[in-house]
Amino acid sequence: MSDESVVLVDGPWEHRTVSAAGTRFHVAEAGEGPLVLLLHGFPQFWWSWHHQLTALAEGGYRAVAVDLRGYGASDKPPRGYDLINLASDTASLIRALGEPSAIVAGHATGGLLAWTMGVYFPRSVRRLAVVSMPHPLRLRAEVLSGVQGWHGRHFFGFQVPMLPERRLVADDAALVGRMLRAWSRPGWPDPRTERLCREAFGIPGVAHCSLEYHRWLFRSQFRPDGYRFMRRMARPIGVPTLQIHGRGDPLLPAATARGSGRYVDAPYRWRLVEGAGHFPHQERPQVVNEVLLGWLGDSEPESQGERR
């Protein structure tokens, strides 16, 4: 078992705790300027954005990478892992950081949260950047058609009680390392990133809480709350949106994410990252940083790439 101190990694950033919506969130923060809030995916924590923290700070932005509810050094309550509540967390966190709105960037499950923010809390979002995650309606359509990897053995295996948590933490969270390697390009992750992610999943409660995200996403499809969520998500997003995907993503192939732009009624930009899998912001950080900063620096972004 690990304690929460393992995620307090030293670097050119400041660690602090921010209270929002009755929950304590650990954040790593760097730079000054317009707020960019960075939301990580599974099986990771705030560290997944460390390359972007420094690049954004150097580019004149206030970059804040958060441990989401249930992860890292943030609170781990027993409930609240549906996307609507998580989006409320995020909107409250933006206000707690002293801003009425922010540029919101999310990877994987953090990307689902970013899409949700664009619909449920549009006044809290100035721009959206989504990495390695289709729009929820695109994801649902692909899962139901059975043509992509999200419905694979890991996702469905996560629905079983108790056993998945035990497997995640067994042998010093070796499964976390295997997932990172299987979902990325050869040669990634670097040893430090794998060690940190495995240690972060050794923090009591993290394995269970992280799986609750996936459980709600699956089980809600058969309940009224899931139906209401999907119906509302059909509303168009009205802020400039950047979508980044690794060309070699084996978990969520690029074809799965294409077409998400049809749900954006604003400038939309699609970028494929060559030589990257499911973690392009970590596998090819210089490329992603250039794309992200170029898009943020464009005061009047034009629509580019595929919407359909």
C-alpha positions in Angstrom: 0.0 0.0 0.0 1.0 3.6 -0.7 0.1 6.8 1.0 -1.0 10.0 -0.7 2.5 11.6 -0.6 3.6 9.4 -3.5 1.7 11.8 -5.9 3.4 14.9 -4.5 6.1 14.8 -7.2 8.6 17.6 -7.0 8.9 19.8 -10.1 8.4 23.4 -11.4 4.9 23.4 -10.0 3.1 24.0 -6.7 1.1 21.4 -4.9 -2.0 22.5 -2.9 -5.4 21.4 -1.8 -8.5 23.2 -3.1 -12.0 22.7 -1.6 -14.9 22.7 -4.0 -18.5 21.3 -3.8 -17.7 19.8 -0.4 -14.7 17.8 -1.7 -11.0 18.3 -1.3 -9.0 18.2 -4.5 -5.3 18.0 -4.9 -3.9 20.1 -7.7 -0.5 20.8 -9.2 -0.3 24.4 -10.5 2.2 26.3 -12.6 2.3 29.7 -14.4 0.2 32.8 -14.6 -2.5 33.9 -17.1 -5.7 32.4 -18.4 -6.7 29.3 -16.5 -6.2 25.9 -18.2 -7.7 23.0 -16.2 -6.2 19.6 -17.0 -8.3 16.4 -16.3 -6.5 13.0 -16.4 -7.8 9.6 -17.4 -7.5 6.0 -16.3 -5.2 4.5 -15.0 -3.4 7.6 -14.1 -3.4 10.8 -11.9 -2.4 14.5 -12.4 1.1 13.5 -13.5 -0.2 12.5 -16.9 -0.2 16.2 -17.8 3.2 17.2 -16.4 4.6 17.9 -19.8 1.8 20.3 -20.5 2.0 21.9 -17.1 5.4 23.3 -17.9 4.7 24.1 -21.6 1.5 26.0 -20.8 3.2 27.9 -18.0 6.0 28.9 -20.3 3.4 29.9 -22.9 1.7 32.4 -20.6 -1.1 30.3 -19.0 -2.0 29.3 -15.5 -2.0 25.5 -15.8 -3.7 23.4 -13.1 -3.7 19.6 -13.2 -6.1 18.0 -10.8 -6.4 14.6 -9.2 -10.0 13.8 -10.0 -12.5 12.6 -7.3 -11.3 9.3 -6.0 -7.7 9.6 -7.3 -4.3 10.6 -6.0 -4.4 12.9 -3.0 -8.0 14.1 -3.6 -10.9 12.9 -1.5 -12.3 9.4 -2.2 -16.0 9.5 -1.2 -18.1 6.4 -1.8 -20.4 8.0 -4.3 -20.6 10.7 -7.0 -18.8 9.0 -9.9 -21.4 9.8 -12.6 -20.4 12.3 -15.3 -22.9 14.9 -14.2 -21.7 15.0 -10.7 -18.1 15.0 -11.8 -18.8 17.9 -14.2 -20.3 19.7 -11.2 -17.1 19.0 -9.3 -15.1 20.6 -12.1 -17.3 23.7 -12.5 -17.0 24.2 -8.7 -13.3 23.7 -8.8 -12.9 26.4 -11.5 -14.8 28.9 -9.2 -12.7 27.8 -6.2 -9.6 28.6 -8.3 -10.9 32.1 -8.5 -12.1 32.1 -12.1 -15.6 32.2 -13.6 -14.5 30.0 -16.5 -11.5 28.1 -17.9 -10.1 26.3 -20.8 -10.8 22.7 -20.0 -8.6 19.8 -21.4 -9.3 16.2 -20.7 -7.7 12.9 -21.6 -9.7 9.6 -21.9 -12.3 9.5 -19.0 -11.2 13.1 -18.3 -12.1 13.7 -21.9 -15.6 12.4 -21.3 -15.8 14.8 -18.4 -14.6 17.7 -20.7 -17.4 16.9 -23.2 -19.9 16.8 -20.4 -18.7 20.2 -19.1 -19.3 21.7 -22.6 -23.0 20.8 -22.4 -23.9 20.9 -18.7 -21.8 23.8 -17.6 -21.1 25.9 -20.8 -20.6 29.1 -18.9 -17.7 27.5 -17.1 -15.9 26.6 -20.3 -14.1 29.0 -22.6 -12.6 26.3 -24.8 -12.4 22.5 -24.9 -9.5 20.2 -25.7 -10.3 16.5 -25.7 -7.5 13.9 -26.0 -8.2 10.2 -26.9 -11.9 10.2 -26.3 -14.9 10.4 -28.7 -18.0 12.4 -27.9 -20.2 10.3 -25.5 -22.8 9.7 -28.3 -20.1 8.6 -30.7 -18.7 6.3 -28.1 -22.1 4.8 -27.3 -22.8 4.2 -31.0 -19.5 2.4 -31.5 -19.9 0.3 -28.4 -23.4 -0.8 -29.5 -22.2 -1.6 -33.0 -19.4 -3.7 -31.5 -16.7 -2.4 -33.9 -14.1 -1.0 -31.5 -12.1 -1.9 -28.4 -13.8 0.1 -25.6 -16.1 -2.9 -25.0 -13.2 -5.3 -24.6 -12.4 -7.5 -21.7 -11.1 -4.8 -19.4 -14.2 -2.6 -19.6 -16.7 -5.4 -19.2 -14.4 -7.1 -16.6 -14.6 -3.9 -14.5 -18.3 -4.5 -13.9 -17.7 -7.4 -11.6 -17.8 -6.5 -7.9 -14.5 -6.6 -5.8 -12.4 -8.8 -8.1 -11.2 -6.0 -10.4 -10.1 -3.9 -7.5 -8.0 -6.8 -6.2 -6.5 -7.4 -9.6 -5.6 -3.7 -10.0 -3.6 -3.6 -6.8 -2.1 -7.1 -6.9 1.7 -7.4 -7.3 2.3 -3.7 -6.7 -0.4 -2.8 -9.2 1.4 -4.7 -12.0 -1.8 -4.6 -14.1 -1.6 -0.8 -14.3 1.8 -1.1 -15.9 0.5 -3.7 -18.3 -2.4 -1.5 -19.4 -0.1 1.5 -20.0 2.2 -0.6 -22.2 -0.6 -2.3 -24.1 -2.5 0.9 -24.9 0.6 2.9 -26.0 3.3 2.8 -28.7 6.3 0.5 -28.1 8.8 1.9 -25.7 6.3 3.8 -23.5 5.8 4.4 -20.6 9.1 5.5 -19.3 10.1 3.7 -16.0 9.3 6.7 -13.8 5.8 7.2 -15.2 5.0 3.5 -14.8 6.3 3.5 -11.2 4.4 6.6 -10.2 1.1 5.3 -11.7 1.5 2.0 -10.0 2.2 3.6 -6.7 -0.7 6.0 -7.1 -3.0 3.0 -7.5 -1.6 1.6 -4.3 -3.3 4.5 -2.4 -6.2 3.0 -0.4 -9.5 3.6 -2.2 -8.1 4.6 -5.6 -8.6 1.2 -7.3 -12.3 1.1 -6.3 -13.1 4.7 -7.0 -11.4 4.6 -10.4 -13.6 1.7 -11.4 -16.7 3.4 -10.3 -16.3 5.8 -13.3 -16.5 2.8 -15.7 -19.3 1.1 -13.8 -21.5 4.2 -14.0 -20.7 4.6 -17.7 -21.8 1.0 -18.4 -24.7 0.6 -16.0 -26.3 3.9 -16.7 -27.0 2.9 -20.3 -29.8 0.7 -18.9 -31.2 3.3 -16.4 -33.2 6.5 -16.7 -30.2 8.6 -15.6 -28.2 7.3 -18.5 -31.0 7.9 -21.0 -31.4 11.5 -19.7 -27.6 12.1 -19.9 -27.3 10.9 -23.5 -30.4 12.9 -24.6 -28.9 16.1 -23.1 -25.5 15.4 -24.6 -27.1 15.7 -28.0 -27.2 19.4 -27.5 -24.5 21.2 -29.5 -21.3 22.5 -27.8 -20.9 26.2 -28.4 -17.2 26.8 -27.6 -14.1 26.2 -29.8 -13.1 22.6 -29.5 -9.8 20.8 -30.3 -9.8 17.0 -30.6 -6.5 15.2 -30.5 -6.1 11.5 -31.1 -3.2 9.1 -31.5 -3.2 7.4 -34.9 -2.1 4.1 -33.3 -4.5 4.1 -30.4 -5.3 0.4 -29.8 -7.9 1.0 -27.1 -10.1 3.6 -28.9 -9.1 3.7 -32.6 -9.1 7.0 -34.4 -12.1 5.9 -36.4 -14.1 5.8 -33.2 -13.4 9.4 -32.4 -14.0 10.8 -35.9 -17.4 12.4 -36.3 -17.4 13.9 -32.8 -17.3 17.3 -34.4 -20.9 17.0 -35.5 -21.8 17.8 -31.9 -19.8 21.0 -31.9 -21.6 24.2 -33.1 -18.4 26.3 -33.0 -14.9 26.2 -34.5 -13.7 22.6 -34.3 -10.2 21.2 -35.0 -9.2 17.6 -35.4 -5.6 16.5 -35.1 -4.1 13.0 -35.5 -0.7 12.4 -33.7 1.5 10.1 -35.7 3.5 7.5 -33.7 1.2 7.7 -30.7 -1.3 5.4 -29.0 -3.8 6.1 -26.3 -1.6 8.6 -24.5 -0.4 11.1 -27.2 0.2 14.0 -24.7 2.7 11.8 -22.9 4.0 9.7 -25.8 4.6 12.7 -28.1 4.5 15.6 -25.7 6.3 18.1 -28.0 3.8 17.5 -30.8 0.8 17.8 -28.6 2.2 20.9 -26.9 2.7 22.6 -30.2 -0.8 21.8 -31.4 -2.4 22.8 -28.1 -0.5 26.1 -27.7 -1.0 27.0 -31.4 -4.7 26.5 -31.0 -4.9 28.4 -27.8 -3.0 31.3 -29.4 -5.4 31.5 -32.3 -7.9 34.1 -31.3 -10.3 33.2 -34.1 -9.8 29.5 -34.7 -11.3 28.2 -37.9 -12.9 24.8 -38.2 -10.4 22.2 -39.5 -10.6 18.5 -39.9 -13.4 16.0 -40.0 -16.8 16.5 -38.4 -18.5 13.5 -39.8 
